[in-house]
Amino acid sequence: MQKTVALVFFSIVVFLTKSNALEIDSVKEGRCDEDAKAVSTNFDFKWASSAADKWYFPVLSKLEFYRSVQDLLPDKPLETFTEDDAKKSCFTMKWNKPTEVTVSGFDGKTYEYALVPTGVNTFSLKSEKPNGESDLRGTAYITLTDNRNYLVFVNCWNDGLKSWAVAAIKQKLSEKAKEKIKKHLEGIGFDMEYLYEQSYSGCDESQKGKKEEL
């Protein structure tokens, strides 16, 4: 009887763990098409690279979130992560120079991207492999910005998949800004069912920034 109860309990734990795990196949939104590459024509690159010491990602697609987890914690299998683990991400971004950014999260883990201009508000995303070689990851398109508080970018990855994120100078977006961004993203082919809203309430003091809404 005790063995049966223990087995049932173990099965429940395994089921709950798997059901809450991050599964990248479940958040794919299809191939990157021309609609997703609808670049903004008013993006001020000089503003973006100097607007704030630290940027936040208040909303982003789940695929973008999961891939950021993989970049910051490459030795941790994604399927072992749960939604509770994801709440500890505390993703931020810093512009080291106009063509290089560092993404941070999980209490000090970092990952660097080189941004190589390839067209109007379009940039190749490059990172460094463990052996030091440059690795072309995909292409980033700036598709919306107010040049004051936030910018929206779409990533078209080398495997053909697409994702998006909002980089903002504060931790939260106003409802007005959020609705404008969601309407824009739906218009270029993204499904808001896959929106991930990141909270910074559980981040330590070194990760915290301004809490006011935009």
Stockholm file with secondary structure:
# STOCKHOLM 1.0

chainA/1-214         MQKTVALVFFSIVVFLTKSNALEIDSVKEGRCDEDAKAVSTNFDFKWASSAADKWYFPVLSKLEFYRSVQDLLPDKPLETFTEDDAKKSCFTMKWNKPTEVTVSGFDGKTYEYALVPTGVNTFSLKSEKPNGESDLRGTAYITLTDNRNYLVFVNCWNDGLKSWAVAAIKQKLSEKAKEKIKKHLEGIGFDMEYLYEQSYSGCDESQKGKKEEL
#=GR chainA/1-214 SS CHHHHHHHHHHHHHHHHHHHBCCGGGGCCCBCCTGGGCCCSSCCHHHHTTSCSCEECSEEEHHHHHHHHHHHCTTSCGGGCBHHHHTTCCCEEEEEETTEEEEEETTTEEEEEEEEEEETTEEEEEEECTTSCEEEEEEEEEEEECSSSEEEEEEEETTSBEEEEEEESSSBCCHHHHHHHHHHHHHTTCCGGGEEECCCTTSCTTTCCCCSBC
#=GC SS_cons         CHHHHHHHHHHHHHHHHHHHBCCGGGGCCCBCCTGGGCCCSSCCHHHHTTSCSCEECSEEEHHHHHHHHHHHCTTSCGGGCBHHHHTTCCCEEEEEETTEEEEEETTTEEEEEEEEEEETTEEEEEEECTTSCEEEEEEEEEEEECSSSEEEEEEEETTSBEEEEEEESSSBCCHHHHHHHHHHHHHTTCCGGGEEECCCTTSCTTTCCCCSBC
//
